[in-house]
Amino acid sequence: MKTPCEIVVWYVLPTIRREIAKELVETYHMRQADVGRVFGVTDAAISQYLKKKRGGSSLIEDSVHYPKFLGEVKQSARLVHDGESNMSIEMCRLCKFIKTVGLLADIYSDSTGMDAPQCAWGDNPVTQIKSE
């Protein structure tokens, strides 16, 4: 049985990295090597994110929450680029976001065929009511 944390590692974190890398390169014109240093990975890894060889998930991209998720990614990229935040903080913020809107619970249910446990719903009482 997969746990919500495993779902985050397999689907969510790579997608967050891919989208932030794309935003930093396309919007802020950062070099792949510079983005790699920010992420703590090689520029080859960033190249794979940009070519969608890493970090794609139709479970996330097909979600009704994806446009709002991308808006949050853009905010994270700006904060990281401007030196107002770092990747660790932004990864945690975005992970909390996907829980709060119910996206993690949706991914969990879609990938396992089971109802998501309460920990996948975050602290939002509205989404917790949906799960009951």
Secondary structure by P-SEA (a helix, b strand, c coil): cccaaaaaacccaaaaaaaaaaaaaacccccaaaaaaaacccaaaaaaaaacccccccccccccaaaaaaaaaaaaaaaaaaccccaaaaaaaaaaaaaaaaaaaaaaaaacccccccccccccaaaaaaac
